[in-house]
Amino acid sequence: MLKTKLNVSRRAAGFTLLEVLVAIAVFSMLSLSAYQVLNGVQRSNAQSLEHNARLQEIQRAMVMMDNDFRQIVARKTRNLGETASDKLLQSSEYLLDSSSDGILFTRLGWQNPQEMFPRGEVLKVGYRVVDDTLERVWFRYPDTVVGTDALVRPILTGVEKLAFRFYSDKKWSDRWDKAATLPQGVMVQLTLEDYGEIERVYMLPTSVLTAEKEE
């Protein structure tokens, strides 16, 4: 009878301090492992979302540039009320106050359904880099007068450099200085902080290679 009481008393005494410490250590290790796994999943998800957002930003910029460069037209334009320029496409360093190369040209296809707006379908547009951001610069009218301000839209961040090359006479050149004509192709080179260099090549339609004779 006494032996039975001693056994019951030992069972009611609970865990020893060593057993409790071991249990706490095991639980802490399991909790730490679970936290590391969860933290890794969260960081991976955040990086995936950031990566996808960046790719979408680049794709939107490329689509906008595609729409502009593929509709370049040979048309003389007047800048700030001056006489019409023979340069159908302008490109040089610091053009449009760009920190890199800039470009300026005229394009067709600016939709004006049923002529609802007091303008045509011709648009003067350019691209530049300001504060590591690719910007689209455009004017409501191709022939601008004194006091006309350009409209600016940032389209891509993290751009370190913008450069252009031009294809004509079966060769590429870094500058386009020919008057009253357009190149057969334009290469756009973007250097991004995260993805490095991206190139896009646009071949211009042969129907726009010769400028109009009349001003």
Summary of the structure (lengths in Angstrom):
residues: 215
radius of gyration: 32.5
end to end distance: 121.9
largest distance: 123.5
contacts: 544
relative contact order: 0.13
helix: 34%
strand: 31%
